[in-house]
Amino acid sequence: MYNFLYLYKELISLDFQIRRKGFDKVFRSYINKYSINGSNEALTEENSEEILEWFILLDHVCCWYPRKADCIHKTLIGYKILQSKYGIPVNMVIGIKKFPLEAHAWIRYQGHNLFEEMENIDSLKVIIDSNSYMKEVEPS
């Protein structure tokens, strides 16, 4: 129950931030606040089971949320959990397809998509990747 309430609070906060500040500022702040460089933590069988439970619970939380909670919400919250709670270096990815218009956000770990069907994502062109986005926003 605690994890459900924690995720619900995170979703409310994130939704409010996106509406108030806009996606770009929130995306940048998540990258700056939760990115971890040089971490050697890895997905193991033990923590991947626990992480999968977090993501299943996050799906339930999004279903109960009265406003629309999409993949971008799940990706940002998942990024925060994986980086800050588990120390696993992941990146957020956003892709689009022009016709028919489609967009999706997801999480990658070591070049592999987490919890996503490969066939659905292969048709999308990646337009934002938090790893390359970090390099763009860092001062030279």
C-alpha positions as CSV (number, residue, x, y, z in Angstrom):
1,M,0.0,0.0,0.0
2,Y,2.9,2.4,0.8
3,N,4.4,1.9,-2.6
4,F,1.0,2.6,-4.3
5,L,0.7,5.9,-2.3
6,Y,4.3,6.8,-3.0
7,L,3.8,6.4,-6.8
8,Y,0.5,8.2,-6.7
9,K,2.1,11.2,-5.0
10,E,4.9,11.1,-7.5
11,L,2.4,11.1,-10.4
12,I,0.4,14.0,-8.9
13,S,3.6,16.0,-8.4
14,L,5.0,15.2,-11.9
15,D,1.7,16.0,-13.6
16,F,1.5,19.3,-11.8
17,Q,5.1,20.1,-12.7
18,I,4.5,19.4,-16.4
19,R,1.4,21.5,-16.5
20,R,3.1,24.4,-14.7
21,K,6.7,24.3,-16.1
22,G,6.3,22.5,-19.4
23,F,7.7,19.2,-20.5
24,D,11.2,20.5,-21.5
25,K,12.0,22.0,-18.1
26,V,10.7,19.0,-16.3
27,F,12.7,16.6,-18.5
28,R,15.9,18.6,-18.0
29,S,15.3,18.8,-14.2
30,Y,14.9,15.0,-14.0
31,I,18.0,14.4,-16.0
32,N,20.0,16.9,-13.9
33,K,18.6,15.7,-10.6
34,Y,18.5,11.9,-11.1
35,S,21.2,11.1,-13.6
36,I,24.1,9.0,-12.3
37,N,27.4,8.9,-14.0
38,G,29.8,6.0,-13.6
39,S,27.5,3.8,-11.7
40,N,28.3,0.1,-12.0
41,E,25.0,-1.2,-10.7
42,A,23.3,-3.6,-12.9
43,L,20.0,-5.3,-13.4
44,T,20.1,-8.7,-11.8
45,E,17.5,-11.4,-11.5
46,E,16.9,-10.3,-7.9
47,N,16.3,-6.6,-8.5
48,S,14.6,-7.0,-11.9
49,E,11.8,-8.9,-10.2
50,E,11.4,-6.0,-7.7
51,I,11.7,-3.4,-10.5
52,L,9.0,-5.2,-12.6
53,E,6.7,-5.1,-9.6
54,W,7.3,-1.3,-9.3
55,F,6.4,-0.9,-13.0
56,I,3.3,-3.0,-12.7
57,L,2.2,-1.0,-9.7
58,L,2.9,2.2,-11.7
59,D,0.5,1.0,-14.4
60,H,-2.2,0.5,-11.8
61,V,-1.5,3.9,-10.3
62,C,-1.9,5.5,-13.8
63,C,-5.2,3.7,-14.3
64,W,-6.6,5.1,-11.0
65,Y,-5.3,8.6,-11.7
66,P,-8.3,10.9,-12.8
67,R,-6.2,12.8,-15.4
68,K,-4.5,11.2,-18.3
69,A,-1.2,9.6,-17.4
70,D,0.7,8.4,-20.4
71,C,4.0,6.8,-21.2
72,I,5.9,10.0,-20.5
73,H,4.7,10.0,-16.9
74,K,5.7,6.3,-16.5
75,T,9.0,6.9,-18.1
76,L,9.9,9.9,-16.0
77,I,8.9,8.2,-12.7
78,G,10.5,4.9,-13.8
79,Y,13.7,6.8,-14.6
80,K,13.7,8.4,-11.2
81,I,13.2,5.1,-9.4
82,L,15.8,3.2,-11.4
83,Q,18.4,5.9,-11.0
84,S,17.8,7.0,-7.4
85,K,16.6,3.9,-5.7
86,Y,18.6,1.2,-7.6
87,G,21.5,3.2,-9.0
88,I,20.9,1.6,-12.4
89,P,22.1,3.8,-15.3
90,V,19.2,4.0,-17.7
91,N,18.1,6.6,-20.2
92,M,14.8,8.0,-21.3
93,V,13.9,7.8,-24.9
94,I,11.1,9.4,-26.9
95,G,10.3,8.4,-30.4
96,I,7.8,9.4,-33.1
97,K,6.3,8.1,-36.3
98,K,4.9,10.6,-38.8
99,F,2.2,8.4,-40.5
100,P,0.1,7.5,-38.8
101,L,1.1,10.0,-36.2
102,E,2.4,8.1,-33.1
103,A,4.7,9.0,-30.2
104,H,6.0,7.0,-27.3
105,A,8.4,7.3,-24.4
106,W,10.3,4.4,-22.8
107,I,13.4,3.5,-20.8
108,R,16.6,1.9,-22.1
109,Y,19.2,0.0,-20.2
110,Q,22.5,-0.7,-22.0
111,G,20.9,-0.1,-25.4
112,H,17.9,-2.5,-24.7
113,N,14.4,-1.4,-24.1
114,L,12.9,-2.2,-20.7
115,F,9.4,-3.6,-20.5
116,E,8.6,-2.8,-24.1
117,E,7.6,-4.8,-27.1
118,M,10.3,-4.5,-29.7
119,E,8.0,-4.6,-32.7
120,N,6.0,-1.6,-31.6
121,I,9.1,0.6,-30.9
122,D,11.1,-0.3,-34.0
123,S,8.8,1.8,-36.2
124,L,9.5,4.9,-34.2
125,K,12.3,7.4,-34.9
126,V,14.1,8.4,-31.7
127,I,13.9,12.2,-31.3
128,I,15.0,12.6,-27.7
129,D,17.5,10.4,-25.7
130,S,18.3,11.6,-22.2
131,N,22.0,10.5,-22.6
132,S,22.5,12.7,-25.7
133,Y,20.2,15.3,-24.3
134,M,22.5,15.6,-21.3
135,K,25.5,16.3,-23.6
136,E,23.6,19.0,-25.4
137,V,22.6,20.9,-22.2
138,E,25.9,20.6,-20.4
139,P,28.1,23.7,-20.6
140,S,31.3,23.3,-22.7
